Amino acid sequence: MKIITYALSSVTLAAALSVAQAADVPDALSVEWQGKHPCEKLFEDAQVRVARCTFPPGAVHVCHAHPAYLSYVVSGGQGQVQDAKGIRKVEVATGALLDSQPTAWHEFSNVGDTMIQFVVVEKKYQAGPTVDQSSCPKR
């Protein structure tokens, strides 16, 4: 019983610390790379925000956060994602639709030789986790 109580206390403490941290990881539309914003807002209301994100070869969508979101791949290619799970290469398939949970932080890079473009629909009514920007990779 002590083990269960300790485990629950640890989970509660971790959740409280996460909420207590400053929410200073920027959103996807706020970040720049080489003086440009890779994402452009197409529509926004009280429920959703829709953006088109375009990444030429070599582009990096620096550390940013999302509430829950849908992402449709307009044009695909070779990508690389870095987040709390590490760094991994991904095949971004044209026509794919991804339904993603809130993302505390991640970074996306176009490591291929084709333009990658997404349409992202962020679900504003499902707020994402808060996290301190110190979790992000240093640039």
N, C-alpha and C positions, 0 to 999 in steps of 0.2 A: 504494500500500500504506500510506503514511503517513496518508492521509486516512481509510482504513478503521480503522486503529489508533487514530487520534485520535477518530473517531466512537464506536468501541466504548468507549474510555476515558471519554468524556463521558457516555455512557449509564450505564456502571458507576458513575461518580461521582454522577450524579444519583440513581440508585437507592439508593446508599449513604446519601446525604444525606437522602433521603425516609424511609428506615427509621430513621435516627438521630434524626429530629425527634421531639419528645414527642407522644404520642398524646392530646392534650388536647382534641380536638373531641368534644363530648358525643354520646352515642347518642340515638336518636330518642325514647326514653322519658324521658330525663333533662331535656330542655329545657322551659322554661315560656314562656308568652306571656301577659301581663297576669295573672300569678299562677296560671295554670292549665296543666296538662299536657294537650296535645291528644291524646296517645296513651295508651291504657290497655292494660296487659298482660292477655291472655286466657289464655295458656298458655306454658310454657317447660319445656324439658328439655335434655339435653346436645347435641341436634342442632339444634333450632330455637327461635325465640321468635316468638310470634304476638301481634300487637297490633291494636287498632282505633283508628284516628286520625280524629278528627272536627274539621272546620274550618267554623265558621259564616262567613258573609260578612265579609270584612275580616280574618279571623284569619291569623296568620303562624306557621308552624312554623320557628322560628329555627334558625340554623346548627347542623347536626347531621350525623353520619356513619352509614353502614350497612355491614355486611358484605354479601355478595351476598344479594339478596332477591327475593321475589315480592310483587306488590302487586295486589290485586283491588279494583276500584272499585265500592263498594256504591251510592254516589250521586255523580254527577258535576257538573261546572260549569266555570267559567272559572278557571284558575289561572295562577300566574306562578312560574317556577323561576329561582333564581339559583345559579350554581355557577362553577367555573373557566372554563367556556365563555362566561359572560356571563349576561345576563338575557333571558328569553324568555317570552312568553305561551303557554299550552298549553290545549287543550280536553281536559278530563278526562271521558272517555266512560263513562257508567254501564255496568257489565258488562265493562269492559276488564280484561285480565290482563297485567301487565307483568313480565318477567323481567329484573332489573337486576343488573349487575356491582357489585362493591363501590364504594361512593361515599365518597370522602375527605371531602367536605363538600358540602352544598347547603342551600338554604332554599326553602320552599314557602309561597306566599301564596294565599289565596282572594280573587281580585279580582272575583268575580261576585256574584250576588245569591241564590244557592242554597247550601244546606249541602253540603259535599263530605265524603265518608267513604270511607276505605280500610280493608281488612284487609291487614296487612303480615306476611309470613312471612320472618323473617330466618334465613339459613342460617349457623348458628354455626360449622359445620365449615369454612367458607371465609372466613377472616379478611380483612377489608378493609385498605386501605393506611392507614398512619399519616401524619398531617399536623399541622402546628402550627396552632393555632386562629387565629393571626394572619392566616391565609388568608381567614377568614370576614369578612363585611361587619360594620362597626362599627355598633352600635345605642346 
